[in-house]
């Protein structure tokens, strides 16, 4: 299935990023690059966009969608939690704007094999990054009540 995701609040995000043509911008959850494409369109050859995502399908889709901006866009596989290190690897010490479109993408929900949807009977997976060892199926079926409680509390309250 082709990766597709409609960016939410696109115009509002672009307005609040206050994009400068020579600025450096980070899309920490690049997904299908909907927001990132519009940022790249506003950058000059001296501007940069760094896109980050844990999902290998999203990274591939973003690279394809931004191919005409490869001179100013770097797409990295990783987590926005590691943004400082990922940016340092690209020689970037500061950004003019950062965007995080948090949550599950429509692509992940639409692909039954990703295990995020309840619309079809499919294995429960829910891994944003398939390199992770544990799927949601393993967690819900092997963790005890106390462990599940800890996972939920950590997820909600950090």
ZIJO-V750599 format. One record per helix or strand of 3 or more residues. SS is the DSSP state (@ for helix, = for strand). FROM is the first residue (numbers start at 1). LEN is the number of residues. If there is no record, write none. Layout:
SS/FROM/LEN
SS/FROM/LEN
This chain:
@/10/8
=/24/4
@/34/9
=/48/6
@/56/10
@/67/3
=/73/5
@/80/10
=/97/3
@/106/5
@/112/3
@/136/7
@/145/13
